[in-house]
Amino acid sequence: MDVLTGMSIFAAVVENNSLAGAARHMNLSPSVVSKQLSALEDRLGVRLLNRTTRRVSLTEVGSAYYDRCKRILADVDEAEAAVTTAHSSPRGLLKITAPSTFAHRHVAPHLPGFLDRFPEVQVQLLVADRLVDLVEEGVDLAIRIAQLKDSSLIARKLAPNHRKLVASPTYLEKWGVPAKPEDLSDHALITLQPGSPINDWHFRVDGEEKIVRARGTIATNHGDSILALALSGAGLTMLAAHVAGEYVQDGRLVSVLDDLVSEDVPIYAVYPSNRHLSPKVRAFVDYLVEMYGPRPYWLDRTATRGRDAAE
């Protein structure tokens, strides 16, 4: 039997929860799907699926085999795409998702330049602070700011993204500049709502990690509100550099304890491993890498802003 065909059919059965669903998805008859699946199990000498009249479920060995199959099939798709799409022009609908604060500041402003360069592409930008299921919602690409753990996604780093401990000059003039993390207990702090892991502020002191669990004098559920509070002099807060950078550059915020803050959560473009990198996705990822550069403009006021460079 064709092993790759067997793997593809097996994966389709798992993802459609039935042989009939896999048959419809692959435009095959149920009998062909059943025969191919049985042949694969016979070849391997194991049962991959438990079958009932209504549904199928993975055996333990089947679950491990499915994970391997997905990686192998993704590699095959990627290899074919590298050959068949190398000279194709980006075109068609590109669906993107990004968290709201980053989307407004550093994705939406770059879309006109991208569309000028690739006029056959149309873009839908889904702004969402929830974790979007890319396959379920038919999204081509997500921008995520996190330490990625989901091995089912393929990721490309777009930019570094450390966090800064900041306050307004007026606040620091009134209450003083903290010299060490322990001093934060004497300051007004602005945080996300209680329970958020983002409220664990990480420092490295004398080579050892120290975590301060920040309790906000004011707590809110959105980064832009935290930024507004910091600018108004309400207290110290930890903000991503892509949010705070321009305000630190122009002096409206001051960063403190720079040598001790140990917060780095990179910005990634991610897409499902079961999809090859189509020309439109590849073009958009390359475009963002070009716009942000090795040292993004939100960290360096002397850097040319990507949206200006695109004009």
C-alpha positions, 0 to 999 in steps of 0.5 A: 500500500501507499504509506503516505496515502494510508497516513493521510486517510488515517489522519482524516478519520481522526480529524473527522471523527468517523470513516464516513466523514473522512470519506466525504472529506477526501472524496472517497467511498467509505469502503476504500477508507475502511480498506486503506485503514485496515491495510495500514493497521495490518502493516503496522501490526497494531490497532490504531482506532477503536471503532463503533457504528457511530464514531472512532477513538484513538488507541494509545498507540494510535494517538502517538502514531497520529502525532507523528503522521501529522508532522510527516504529512506537514513536512511533505506538504511543505516540501511540495509547496517549496517546489510548486509555489516558489514562483507563484504570486501571493493572491487570495484572502489572507485571514490574520488574527492578533491581540488587540493592543499589538494589532492596533499599533503594529499590524493594522498600520502596515496593511496598506503597504502590504496590499500596495506591494501585493495587490492580488491579496485581500486581508481580514484582520481578526482582532482578538485577545482570546486564543483563536483556534486557527483550524476551527476558525479558518485563520491562516496566520496568528500573531502571538506574544507568548512562550509557545508550547503548542507543538501543533503550530509552526512558528517564526519569530517576528521580533523580540519583546521584553517588558519594561517597568515604567512610570511617568516622570511626575510620579517618580519625582513625587515618590522616588525611583525604586533601587531594587525589587523590594522597594516596589512594596512602597509604591503604587502599582498598576496591574492586570486584574488579580489572578493574571500570570502577567502580574508576576514580575520577573527580575534577576538579582545577583544571578538569581531569579526573583519574582514579585507578585504585583498587587495593584493599587489599580487593576484593570483588564486591558493593556491600553488602560494600564498605559493610560494610567501610567501616563497619568501618574497613577503608579509603576507598571510593567508594560511590553516594549511594543506598548511602552517603547515610544513613550519611553523614547519621547520621555512621557514614561521613564523605565526603571530597574532596567538592569534587573528586569528579566521579562522577554516574551517574543512575538511570533507568527504561527500557522497550523502544521497541517498547512504548507506556507502558501505564498500569501502567508509567506509574503506577509510574514516576510513583510512583517519581519522587514517592517520590524527589523532586528531592532524594532522601531518601538525600541529605537527612535532612530530606526526607520518606521516600517510603515514609512519604509513601505511608502 
